Amino acid sequence: MFAVALLQAESWIGEKQKKLEAEMSKGEVSNMDDKMKKLRKHQAFQAELTAHDGHIQNIRDKGE
């Protein structure tokens, strides 16, 4: 059970990391609309991290 949960968490984190790296490679944003889009993406990502926090903590606890 722990191994499955760990693999799922690693997969989720890997997907998010790839998306962030792709966004960073696009370079500097200069207009306000693009900045607002990036802000909304960041806020959505933060909300998703918060939503998964309990799941991630459970995996940590099982690993210890």
Secondary structure, 3 states (H helix, E strand, C coil): CHHHHHHHHHHHHHHHHHHHHHHHHCCCCCCHHHHHHHHHHHHHHHHHHHHHHHHHHHHHHHHC
